[in-house]
Amino acid sequence: AGAAAAAAPAASSSGGLTAADLQRAIAGVAAGVARRPPLGLTAVMGSDAVLGSGVLDDPEVRAGLMELLPEGQRDEASLRETVRSPQFQQALRALSAALQTDNFNSIVANFGVDPAPGMEALLRGDGVRALLDALMAAEEAPSAGAEGEGGGSAPMEPGDTDA
């Protein structure tokens, strides 16, 4: 049995590639990809990250976010409380999980941005990075949104469709 095992590698090293060789190579690549879990939104947008980044110190950003809060809660204290809330963290985790599904394009479409800049990350299995890439590309090209190309930051109105 030992001679047969020694002969098998010798046969494949003589220039012949076997199906088993290909399977081992593919399994090795897949194992390397599977070792690194995708980044979650809580890592980049969690309460500590948001509050520690100073982004809420920008009056324009703060005003834009406060507009999204319910009436009666549109103040800085409520904004900071919302960012710290378990509900906000839960929403980030749910969005992170949803971005790892086959619904990526429709989720990104709800943000009003083009998913194309995130395709490389999506192909690597990192839907969160893909969303962040798409959002950053949209921010870098605001003129595209002004022309209705889906690259701007204007919110979609009820009834608007990109399909």
C-alpha positions in Angstrom: 0.0 0.0 0.0 2.9 2.3 0.7 4.3 1.8 -2.8 1.0 2.7 -4.3 0.7 5.9 -2.2 4.2 6.9 -3.3 3.5 6.2 -6.9 0.4 8.4 -7.0 2.2 11.7 -6.3 4.9 10.7 -8.7 2.3 10.2 -11.5 0.8 13.6 -11.0 4.2 15.3 -10.7 5.2 13.9 -14.1 3.0 16.6 -15.8 -0.4 14.9 -15.5 -3.0 16.9 -13.5 -5.7 14.8 -11.9 -9.2 15.7 -10.7 -8.1 15.1 -7.2 -5.3 17.7 -7.6 -7.8 20.2 -8.8 -10.2 19.4 -5.9 -7.4 19.9 -3.4 -6.5 23.2 -4.9 -10.0 24.5 -5.0 -10.6 23.3 -1.4 -7.4 25.2 -0.3 -8.6 28.4 -1.9 -12.1 28.1 -0.4 -10.6 27.4 3.0 -8.5 30.6 2.7 -11.5 32.7 1.8 -13.6 31.2 4.6 -11.1 32.0 7.3 -11.8 35.7 7.3 -15.4 36.6 8.2 -16.9 39.7 6.6 -16.8 43.0 8.4 -20.0 43.9 10.3 -21.5 47.4 10.2 -21.2 47.6 14.0 -17.4 47.6 13.5 -17.6 50.8 11.5 -20.9 52.4 12.6 -21.3 51.1 16.1 -22.0 53.6 18.9 -18.3 53.7 20.0 -17.1 54.2 16.4 -19.7 57.0 15.6 -19.3 58.8 18.9 -15.5 58.5 18.9 -15.1 59.6 15.3 -16.3 63.2 15.8 -18.7 62.9 12.9 -21.5 64.1 15.1 -19.5 67.3 15.9 -20.1 68.4 12.3 -23.2 70.7 12.4 -24.2 69.8 8.9 -24.1 66.1 9.6 -25.8 66.5 12.9 -28.6 68.6 11.4 -29.2 66.1 8.6 -29.4 63.2 11.1 -31.7 65.0 13.5 -34.2 65.6 10.6 -34.5 61.8 10.5 -35.5 61.5 14.2 -39.2 61.6 15.3 -40.6 65.0 16.1 -40.0 66.0 19.7 -36.7 64.1 19.6 -34.8 66.3 17.1 -32.0 67.5 19.3 -28.4 66.5 19.9 -29.1 64.6 23.1 -31.7 62.4 21.4 -29.4 61.8 18.4 -26.6 60.6 20.7 -29.0 58.5 22.7 -30.3 56.9 19.5 -26.8 56.0 18.4 -26.2 54.3 21.8 -29.5 52.5 21.8 -29.7 48.7 21.5 -32.2 49.1 18.7 -29.7 51.0 16.6 -27.1 48.3 17.2 -29.7 45.6 16.4 -30.6 47.4 13.1 -26.9 47.5 12.1 -26.5 43.8 12.8 -29.7 43.0 10.8 -28.5 45.1 7.9 -25.1 43.5 8.0 -26.7 40.0 7.8 -29.1 41.1 5.0 -26.1 42.4 3.0 -24.6 38.9 3.0 -27.7 37.5 1.2 -28.8 37.3 -2.5 -30.8 40.5 -1.9 -27.7 42.8 -2.0 -28.7 44.8 -5.1 -32.2 45.5 -3.9 -30.9 46.6 -0.5 -28.3 48.9 -2.0 -31.0 50.3 -4.3 -32.9 51.4 -1.2 -30.0 53.7 -0.5 -30.3 55.2 -3.9 -26.7 54.3 -4.9 -25.2 52.3 -7.8 -24.1 48.9 -6.5 -21.4 48.5 -9.2 -18.5 50.1 -7.2 -19.0 47.4 -4.5 -19.0 44.4 -6.8 -15.4 43.3 -6.2 -16.1 43.1 -2.4 -19.4 41.4 -3.0 -17.7 38.7 -5.1 -15.3 38.1 -2.2 -18.4 37.6 0.0 -18.2 40.9 1.9 -21.6 42.6 1.4 -20.9 45.2 4.1 -17.7 46.3 2.4 -19.5 46.3 -0.9 -22.2 48.7 0.5 -19.5 50.9 2.0 -17.7 51.0 -1.4 -20.9 51.9 -3.2 -21.7 54.7 -0.7 -18.2 56.1 -0.8 -18.3 56.1 -4.7 -21.7 57.9 -4.5 -20.3 60.5 -2.2 -17.3 61.1 -4.4 -19.5 61.6 -7.5 -22.4 63.8 -6.3 -23.0 65.1 -9.8 -24.2 61.7 -11.0 -27.1 61.9 -8.5 -28.1 65.3 -9.7 -28.6 63.8 -13.2 -30.7 60.9 -11.8 -28.0 58.3 -12.2 -28.5 56.9 -8.7 -25.2 58.2 -7.4 -26.4 61.1 -5.3 -27.4 61.5 -1.8 -31.0 62.7 -2.4 -33.5 60.5 -0.6 -36.0 58.6 -2.8 -39.6 59.9 -2.5 -42.4 57.4 -1.9 -43.4 55.9 -5.2 -40.0 56.6 -6.9 -38.5 53.5 -8.5 -35.2 52.8 -10.1 -36.3 49.7 -11.8 
